[in-house]
Amino acid sequence: MYRIKAAIVLILVLFSAMKLEAKDRINEEVNSSLGQIATLKVYFQGGNIDFDYIRRNIEFVDFVNDPAASDVHIIVTRNSTGSGGTNYLLNFYSKTITQIGDITLNCISSPGDTENAIRECITRALKLGLMPYMNETTNSQQIDIRYSTPDGEQKKPIATVDPWKKWVFRMDTNGGFSLEESIKKYNYSFNVRADKIADQIKMKNSFYMSNRFQEVDTDEGLLTSLSQFKNAATETVYSLSKRWSAGMFVSVFQSTYWNTQHSFDVKPAIEYNFFPWEDADKRVFTVAYFAGIEMKEYYETTIFGKMDENLWAHNLKLNFELIQPWGEIETRLEGSSYLQDMTKNSISFASDLSLRISRGLSFNMGFRAENVHNQLYLPAQEVSLEDILMGNQKLPSTFGVSGGVGLRFQFGSLYNNVVNNRL
């Protein structure tokens, strides 16, 4: 009886929300047909942005929490620049003010910029992008634009001299520990990067190492483990055209977890993007092919009786990304195999979807599946229970599956202009 009452209450709530939604849509259509948009309704979508600051400093619009109720939908995406900064791309869309069309602006930050400087840059770009839409509202008469220059003088641009020739260097080191009565854990890592990113060439060089030590006191004695990982890699990618790219990838790898004392990989690659790379902030559909040699040396004899071997391998990767007002989708498909024995292969598929079904209702899904038949590094010796519990070695597996789904329904007030950070 309780479940029946709860179901009836839920149905009534959903019905009321749908009636309010229909009423809001009718009012919006009438106002739009009469050209009576007074206050622009804006939906802002973008991660790691100080939205509170934006709402405080852009007072001539109403920010809404549903894209279906907006006059302008703004999507912010982020891309790293060659100097180590960030390029924030602001994409403006409108279904109600169709005579304006889509607009794309950007805000470029430097590595040393403060959070305040970044949010001021983004807010300034947002104001500029909203002006064409504001011109179509009845509130446009209240907008005034000012321009100022330092000391009132017009200065000539100064040629930029870059002594580093676009090279950017970075070093990171981290360490940590966790202590309990019977368990002790220590870890540290070191990372060095040297990158150069230009229009026609991209070069990335990195070295990473980490060590993880564990000590567990049990009734049967003291268990200790040491997990080591090292990787050095260099890649060079050339832009051949608006859609074609070519590159060379070289890496040296060491891991106790993967039973690999040394692995030296050399793989040339070629990539094609079905869309021009200028549209990468909105859509990407690439196919890339890698082929080369992997020279391996193991800590322990593998299940195939090998202590070292040279393997010719190739990989095929497909990647699709789409960012639109209706949602986002990213899908990746990758297959690899060894040319000496094509039965030693793996294939993986992953997809993330965020879909807006209707006003206030959105669907989210994430899924990953992998079929594995190329674990040539597995040691022939049986993995001990101690190694399993301590996570010292990779265990054999022919597949892996993970995923999740979510549904969100939101109704009530559309407007969220008020900022209240108390407590």
Long-range contacts (C-beta under 8 A, 24 or more apart in sequence): 14-409, 17-360, 17-411, 20-411, 21-358, 21-359, 21-360, 21-411, 24-69, 24-359, 24-414, 25-359, 28-69, 28-96, 32-96, 35-136, 36-138, 37-71, 37-96, 37-97, 37-136, 37-137, 37-138, 38-137, 38-138, 38-139, 39-137, 39-139, 40-71, 40-72, 40-130, 40-133, 40-134, 40-137, 40-139, 41-69, 41-70, 41-71, 41-72, 41-414, 42-70, 42-71, 42-72, 42-73, 42-74, 42-130, 43-67, 43-69, 43-70, 43-72, 43-73, 43-74, 44-74, 44-76, 45-73, 45-74, 45-75, 45-76, 46-74, 46-75, 46-76, 46-77, 46-88, 47-76, 47-78, 48-78, 49-76, 49-88, 49-119, 49-122, 50-115, 50-119, 52-419, 52-421, 53-119, 53-123, 54-119, 54-122, 54-123, 54-126, 55-416, 55-417, 55-419, 56-419, 57-123, 58-123, 58-126, 58-127, 58-130, 59-417, 60-130, 60-134, 60-139, 60-142, 60-143, 61-130, 61-134, 62-415, 62-417, 63-415, 63-416, 63-417, 64-414, 64-415, 64-416, 65-410, 65-414, 65-415, 65-416, 66-359, 66-360, 66-410, 66-414, 67-325, 67-356, 68-356, 68-358, 68-359, 68-360, 69-359, 69-414, 71-96, 71-97, 71-133, 72-97, 72-130, 72-133, 73-325, 74-126, 74-129, 75-323, 75-324, 75-325, 76-122, 77-281, 77-282, 77-323, 79-280, 79-281, 80-197, 81-108, 81-197, 82-166, 82-168, 82-195, 82-196, 82-197, 82-198, 82-202, 83-110, 83-111, 83-166, 83-168, 84-111, 84-168, 84-170, 84-195, 85-109, 85-110, 85-111, 85-113, 86-118, 88-118, 88-121, 88-122, 88-125, 89-281, 90-122, 90-125, 90-126, 90-129, 91-281, 91-282, 91-323, 92-129, 92-130, 92-133, 93-325, 94-133, 95-325, 97-133, 97-136, 99-136, 100-132, 100-133, 100-136, 103-129, 103-132, 104-281, 105-129, 111-168, 165-196, 166-196, 166-197, 166-198, 167-194, 167-195, 167-196, 168-193, 168-194, 168-195, 168-196, 168-197, 169-193, 169-194, 170-194, 170-195, 181-217, 182-216, 182-217, 182-218, 183-214, 183-215, 183-216, 183-217, 184-214, 184-215, 184-216, 185-212, 185-213, 185-214, 185-215, 186-212, 186-213, 187-211, 187-212, 187-213, 199-239, 200-238, 200-239, 201-236, 201-237, 201-238, 201-239, 202-235, 202-236, 202-237, 202-239, 203-234, 203-235, 203-236, 203-237, 204-233, 204-234, 204-235, 205-233, 205-234, 205-235, 206-231, 206-232, 206-233, 206-234, 207-231, 207-232, 208-232, 214-390, 216-390, 223-386, 223-389, 223-390, 225-386, 225-387, 225-390, 225-391, 225-392, 226-256, 227-256, 227-257, 227-391, 227-392, 228-254, 228-255, 228-256, 229-254, 229-255, 229-256, 229-257, 230-254, 230-255, 239-277, 242-276, 242-277, 242-278, 243-272, 243-273, 243-274, 243-275, 243-276, 243-277, 244-270, 244-271, 244-272, 244-273, 245-270, 245-271, 245-272, 245-273, 246-270, 246-271, 247-271, 249-290, 249-292, 256-299, 256-392, 256-393, 257-391, 257-392, 257-393, 257-394, 258-377, 258-394, 259-298, 259-299, 259-300, 259-302, 259-377, 259-378, 259-379, 259-393, 259-394, 260-296, 260-297, 260-298, 260-299, 260-377, 261-297, 261-298, 261-299, 262-295, 262-296, 262-297, 263-294, 263-295, 263-296, 263-297, 264-294, 264-295, 264-296, 265-292, 265-293, 265-294, 265-295, 266-292, 266-293, 267-291, 267-292, 267-293, 267-313, 267-315, 268-292, 281-323, 282-322, 282-323, 282-324, 283-321, 283-322, 283-323, 284-319, 284-320, 284-321, 284-322, 285-319, 285-320, 285-321, 286-317, 286-318, 286-319, 286-320, 287-316, 287-317, 287-318, 288-315, 288-316, 288-317, 288-318, 288-319, 289-314, 289-315, 289-316, 289-317, 290-314, 290-315, 290-316, 290-317, 291-315, 296-376, 296-377, 298-377, 298-379, 299-379, 300-379, 300-380, 300-381, 301-379, 301-380, 301-381, 302-376, 302-377, 302-378, 302-379, 302-380, 303-376, 303-378, 303-379, 303-380, 304-376, 305-380, 306-376, 309-376, 311-338, 311-340, 311-376, 312-338, 312-339, 312-340, 313-337, 313-338, 313-339, 314-339, 326-355, 326-356, 327-353, 327-354, 327-355, 327-356, 327-362, 328-352, 328-353, 328-354, 329-353, 329-354, 329-355, 336-374, 337-374, 338-374, 338-376, 343-373, 344-373, 344-374, 344-376, 345-373, 345-374, 346-370, 346-371, 346-372, 346-373, 346-374, 347-371, 360-409, 360-410, 360-411, 361-407, 361-408, 361-409, 361-410, 362-407, 362-408, 363-405, 363-406, 363-407, 364-405, 364-406, 364-407, 364-408, 365-403, 365-404, 365-405, 365-406, 366-403, 366-404, 366-405, 367-402, 367-403, 367-404, 368-400, 368-401, 368-402, 368-403, 369-399, 369-400, 369-401, 370-399, 370-400, 370-401, 371-398, 371-399, 372-397, 372-398, 372-399, 372-400, 373-398
